[in-house]
Amino acid sequence: MQRALGVCYYPEHWPEAQWREDAARMVEAGLTWVRVGEFAWSRLEPAPGQTEFDWLDRAIEVLGKAGLQVVLGTPTATPPRWMIERHPDMLAVDEAGHPRKFGSRRHYCFSHRAYLDDCKRIVTLLAQRYGRNPHVAAWQTDNEYGCHDTTLSYSDAARSAFRDWLAQKYQSTDALNRAWGNVFWSMDYARFDQIDMPNLTVTEPNPAHVMDFRRFSSDQVVAFNRAQAEIIRHHSDAPIAHNYMGRITDFDHFAVGVDLDIASWDSYPLGFLSDRLEADAAHKAAFLRQGDPDFQAFHHDLYRAVGRGRWWVMEQQPGPVNWAPFNPAPLPGMVRLWTWEAFAHGAEAVCYFRWRQAPFAQEQMHAGLLRPDSAPAPGLAEATQVALELADAPDVACTPGDVALIFDYASAWAWQTQPQGADFDYFRLCFAWYQALRRLGLNIDILPPDTRDLSRWKLVLAPGLYTLPESLRAALPTCPGTVVFGPRANAKTPDFATPVPLPPALPGLDARVTRVESLPRGASVSLEGGGRFVHWAEDLESRARVVLRRADGQPAMVGADGLRYLAGWPEPGTLRGLLRDLCAERNIMTQDLPEGLRLRDAGSWRFWFNHAAHAVTWAGHSLPPAGVLRESKVRS
């Protein structure tokens, strides 16, 4: 598939006389996609029922005639001020009981039915008007579900919807009381309308109550998105996407993706390094202007899975952002590197955010491809360079991974609900395993938890999977190699109880976790022969083969046939060694890459990416800082 570049553009922000020049400059830079409309509700409908689409008609025509394909966004992330007067109770409410007021964006509750009706109405008008427009070649629903902590709402609308959801799931409060274990602390309910939201309790709420609230909240996002996708699909054959974010686990992206054709995400490497990554000061200093070498790649692979093979970067950072604690500029060459890395992981398109830096409002400090005075910003030259390179490059295919990693959003909710240790974070655990694999020079496929076929991979990893789905349990024999479950795997029932037999209760593996401990920073459990567990360690009773022991003689990893269970959280070097050994058992080639250097196989090509701020020489290659090298693939 031919790869393409694009940009996010807001014609309503600029004089109409400027649109034609902007479009011509986009085409001159080698851009072929342009996203518009996702924040324009107040300009499309300045008053209830008073629609003004003429300006958008003209903008799409100008862009299309210039040779650009349009991604049209639905504007439901920014309901206009009159909408609040129409539905005063539509505002989301945070965990402390405070309404999320008007004045920025995402100020709606997913559960408010009247607001959803208004969303359906505006989406219907857009789909009817532009569904067959030859220039509208793709759609985007809403914008960044979950951004600004807006998935979980504790509003009256959400409370009512949650009670209905519980009544449909359990049918009776007796069944709910049994499932939640409400005999504890006299928490029984006699009617569903007695059940409140799991917030503002004296101490922690019942974890089963919280877990159902998380499931409900995720289902509300799925339903909200589905309503829009179904309307668009009725009027248009163009593919539909949503732009997810980095390290957002509040809703099940796999479930949302079922109703979409393309998964996309918004990639801001420098902002994420500063704002969303556990790393020491030295690591953050070393990658200050490049971003973490693995964070973007993890999400590329994740959203490739969410999109069932089709995915984009809908927003790519082109310069300093405005929202992180600190906002450095990228090292020269990084915009090009980030773009090529996305293509090497299978992206169909990379779109930069944004065309011109806004001189007003909240994002005026966020760089674009142009400065506010329309002069080129540094990112434009790098985007143009990639466009020229794409024109001369053969098709970059997506190569299947060497190893598979299972990622489960419900597990993230579970361990947020009952972490047991301040450092036990599911995303952090999975990302640590992903980082170790990348340091070993491996390509990784990320899989959903309900995967039914593991026959493509010799090594499958499932750290921290809170409950083993029946579909995955049935799929285990299809793996021709080894499946490794990590700490805390299968540790709860779906109702958030400790199962008996004790976890991990894996088929054919005689092992029981009899005690767990969470470890504060600086504490660890030593392993026989070197290495250590940090954050988390478990005591095992097992008659299975001991693969690794702790220094105190306790089993640290046990195995039987093609299954392994690892009873702790290894520190990075230890984890890399364990994974190296597991790969060697299955004849999966590894290499210990220098810090900052990463590779990705893409069809008949191998890409090398130097994320380091200094030159790196490896395997006969010398890469400058922010260097990208493409070579013929040397191994299958």
C-alpha positions, -999 to 999 in steps of 0.1 A, spaced: 0 0 0 13 35 -9 21 55 22 10 92 24 15 124 44 -12 148 57 -19 177 80 -45 190 103 -61 222 91 -87 246 105 -101 267 77 -125 284 102 -94 299 119 -81 317 88 -94 343 63 -110 325 34 -87 344 10 -59 324 25 -73 289 19 -62 286 -17 -26 296 -9 -25 272 21 -38 243 -1 -12 250 -28 16 251 -2 4 218 13 5 201 -21 39 217 -28 52 201 4 41 167 -7 10 164 16 -20 145 2 -44 143 32 -59 172 52 -81 168 83 -108 194 89 -140 200 109 -135 182 142 -139 213 164 -162 234 142 -196 228 157 -202 265 167 -194 276 131 -215 248 115 -245 255 138 -241 289 155 -276 286 171 -299 256 175 -312 245 141 -294 274 123 -269 255 101 -242 273 81 -224 247 60 -216 270 30 -181 279 44 -172 242 48 -185 235 13 -161 260 -1 -132 249 21 -135 213 10 -138 224 -26 -107 245 -24 -87 217 -7 -100 190 -31 -94 210 -62 -58 215 -51 -54 178 -51 -59 170 -14 -81 143 1 -102 154 31 -106 136 64 -138 151 78 -142 151 115 -175 151 134 -175 181 158 -189 164 189 -159 168 211 -167 206 213 -204 212 218 -211 249 215 -222 272 244 -259 271 234 -258 233 239 -251 238 276 -282 260 279 -302 234 261 -290 206 283 -276 220 315 -271 185 329 -250 172 300 -217 182 316 -194 154 328 -188 153 365 -154 144 380 -147 119 408 -149 147 434 -184 157 422 -174 188 403 -190 195 369 -165 199 340 -176 234 329 -178 250 295 -147 269 283 -124 243 267 -134 210 251 -147 175 259 -173 189 283 -199 162 278 -210 131 295 -211 100 273 -243 89 291 -264 120 284 -291 107 260 -303 141 248 -268 152 240 -263 120 221 -294 128 201 -280 161 192 -247 144 182 -266 120 159 -284 150 144 -253 170 135 -235 138 123 -265 130 101 -265 164 85 -227 161 78 -230 126 64 -260 135 42 -242 166 28 -207 151 24 -211 114 23 -208 113 -15 -185 143 -19 -156 132 -41 -131 151 -20 -141 136 14 -121 104 14 -122 95 51 -140 103 83 -130 108 119 -155 104 148 -152 130 176 -117 136 189 -95 118 214 -120 99 235 -108 99 271 -86 130 268 -85 152 300 -99 123 321 -134 125 306 -142 88 302 -154 84 337 -183 106 346 -202 107 379 -231 128 367 -268 121 373 -271 109 337 -243 84 342 -257 72 375 -291 65 359 -275 47 329 -252 27 352 -281 14 372 -298 3 340 -266 -14 328 -264 -33 361 -300 -43 360 -295 -57 325 -263 -75 335 -275 -91 368 -313 -91 364 -316 -91 403 -299 -74 432 -295 -109 448 -273 -119 419 -254 -86 421 -249 -89 458 -234 -124 454 -212 -113 425 -199 -83 443 -195 -100 477 -217 -74 493 -220 -95 525 -187 -79 533 -192 -46 554 -230 -50 550 -230 -35 515 -261 -54 502 -286 -37 480 -324 -44 478 -331 -23 447 -310 -12 417 -319 25 424 -300 23 457 -267 18 439 -246 49 436 -214 56 418 -182 43 434 -168 77 444 -168 98 476 -169 67 498 -152 69 532 -125 45 522 -120 25 490 -152 13 474 -159 -24 466 -135 -33 438 -162 -53 420 -184 -22 421 -155 -2 406 -148 -28 380 -183 -29 368 -184 9 367 -152 8 345 -168 -17 322 -200 4 320 -180 35 312 -161 18 285 -194 5 270 -207 41 269 -178 52 248 -183 22 225 -221 31 221 -214 68 216 -189 60 188 -211 33 173 -240 57 169 -218 81 148 -202 53 128 -235 38 118 -249 71 106 -218 78 85 -217 43 70 -253 47 59 -244 77 38 -207 72 28 -184 44 16 -153 62 29 -134 46 57 -140 58 93 -113 64 119 -110 77 154 -78 93 168 -68 75 200 -41 88 223 -9 77 241 -12 57 273 -50 61 276 -65 29 290 -99 43 303 -119 25 277 -115 -6 256 -100 6 223 -104 -29 207 -142 -27 214 -144 8 199 -124 -4 169 -149 -30 159 -171 -3 145 -143 15 126 -122 8 95 -90 25 107 -74 31 140 -54 63 143 -36 79 172 -20 112 181 18 109 185 36 135 207 69 119 216 84 148 236 52 156 255 48 119 264 84 115 276 78 144 300 42 137 310 34 100 307 64 78 312 80 64 343 118 69 337 147 83 357 161 117 353 190 105 333 168 87 307 146 117 303 176 140 299 192 116 273 160 116 252 147 151 260 146 161 223 139 127 208 113 110 230 116 75 244 128 50 218 99 26 224 69 46 235 58 56 200 65 21 185 44 5 213 14 25 202 21 19 165 19 -18 172 -11 -15 196 -32 6 171 -22 -17 143 -40 -44 163 -69 -22 172 -74 -13 135 -70 -50 125 -41 -40 103 -52 -5 91 -39 24 111 -27 60 108 -10 87 128 -36 114 128 -16 139 147 22 139 146 42 163 167 62 187 144 78 209 171 73 220 207 39 212 222 21 234 247 6 209 272 35 190 289 53 202 321 83 211 298 82 216 261 116 213 243 121 214 206 128 182 187 164 174 177 169 182 140 159 151 120 134 137 146 102 147 128 115 127 98 125 98 121 91 97 138 74 97 104 95 69 89 92 48 121 54 50 118 56 38 82 79 10 91 53 -2 116 26 -2 89 10 32 90 -10 41 59 -7 79 66 11 103 89 -6 136 94 11 165 112 -6 187 138 -10 213 126 -6 233 94 -1 268 110 5 276 146 -25 293 161 -18 329 173 -48 327 197 -65 306 224 -52 276 243 -29 260 217 -10 292 206 22 278 220 18 245 200 41 245 170 28 237 135 45 232 101 42 270 96 48 297 122 19 320 131 32 345 104 30 317 78 68 314 75 80 278 74 87 262 108 115 236 111 92 207 108 80 216 73 114 209 57 115 175 73 80 166 62 89 177 27 120 156 28 99 125 38 75 132 10 103 132 -16 117 100 -1 83 83 -2 81 91 -39 113 72 -45 107 44 -21 92 10 -29 61 0 -10 69 -5 26 50 -36 38 42 -46 74 62 -76 85 47 -100 111 63 -98 145 89 -122 159 70 -122 192 35 -115 204 25 -94 234 -11 -96 247 -26 -63 259 -58 -60 278 -76 -28 288 -97 -45 315 -65 -56 332 -55 -19 333 -87 -11 351 -83 -40 375 -49 -31 387 -59 6 389 -88 -5 411 -67 -27 434 -30 -20 427 -17 -34 460 15 -15 453 19 21 442 42 10 414 20 -18 400 6 -3 369 -5 -26 341 6 -3 312 40 1 328 44 -37 332 35 -44 296 56 -15 283 86 -29 303 83 -62 285 79 -44 251 110 -23 258 130 -54 266 119 -71 234 129 -40 213 163 -38 230 168 -73 217 161 -62 181 127 -79 178 96 -70 159 65 -73 181 28 -79 174 3 -68 200 -28 -90 204 -62 -85 221 -70 -107 251 -97 -126 232 -72 -138 206 -83 -173 193 -52 -183 173 -16 -182 184 -2 -204 156 19 -175 140 42 -170 170 69 -190 187 68 -168 218 37 -152 232 38 -130 264 9 -122 287 21 -103 317 -5 -92 343 -36 -105 325 -60 -102 354 -85 -129 341 -77 -155 314 -105 -153 288 -119 -187 277 -111 -179 241 -74 -174 250 -74 -205 272 -87 -225 242 -60 -209 220 -30 -219 241 -25 -253 224 -23 -235 190 10 -218 199 39 -238 184 63 -224 209 61 -209 244 34 -188 261 47 -169 291 23 -155 318 37 -129 340 31 -117 375 -4 -114 387 -18 -133 357 -53 -148 360 -53 -136 396 -90 -126 397 -123 -139 386 -144 -116 363 -163 -106 394 -130 -95 410 -127 -123 436 -97 -144 443 -103 -177 424 -100 -212 440 -80 -231 428 -55 -204 434 -40 -185 405 -25 -187 380 -46 -219 374 -31 -224 339 -40 -256 321 -14 -283 326 7 -262 349 8 -273 385 15 -240 403 -3 -219 429 5 -183 441 3 -186 479 14 -151 488 22 -118 471 42 -88 482 46 -53 466 80 -38 469 88 -1 475 114 17 455 149 5 466 136 -29 477 141 -61 456 141 -99 457 173 -114 444 174 -143 419 197 -172 418 226 -166 395 220 -128 395 192 -105 387 163 -94 408 125 -87 410 113 -52 417 79 -37 424 62 -72 429 71 -108 439 50 -139 445 55 -171 465 48 -202 444 39 -237 454 45 -259 424 53 -294 412 61 -281 377 97 -278 364 115 -249 381 131 -228 353 145 -201 376 148 -198 414 150 -169 438 181 -166 459 161 -179 489 153 -211 469 116 -202 461 106 -208 425 108 -177 404 97 -192 371 81 -226 365 71 -243 333 54 -273 317 52 -282 280 48 -248 262 37 -228 293 58 -206 317 48 -186 347 70 -158 360 63 -150 396 76 -114 398 85 -82 380 121 -84 368 142 -52 366 150 -42 330 183 -60 326 170 -92 343 139 -91 321 160 -87 289 181 -117 299 150 -139 306 135 -130 273 168 -136 255 169 -171 269 132 -178 260 139 -166 224 170 -189 222 149 -218 232 126 -212 202 154 -203 177 143 -166 176 174 -145 168 181 -116 191 208 -90 194 215 -66 222 211 -32 207 228 -1 220 206 23 240 187 44 216 192 23 185 161 3 173 152 -17 142 121 -26 124 116 -50 95 91 -38 69 86 -62 40 118 -66 21 135 -38 40 150 -33 74 149 2 90 174 13 116 164 43 138 189 61 160 170 78 188 202 88 206 215 124 206 249 111 195 261 90 165 258 52 169 278 26 150 264 -10 149 266 -40 126 286 -21 101 263 9 100 270 44 113 239 64 121 240 101 130 218 115 158 181 112 147 194 90 118 173 67 97 188 39 75 169 16 52 186 -15 39 177 -47 22 165 -72 48 192 -96 58 171 -122 74 136 -135 69 
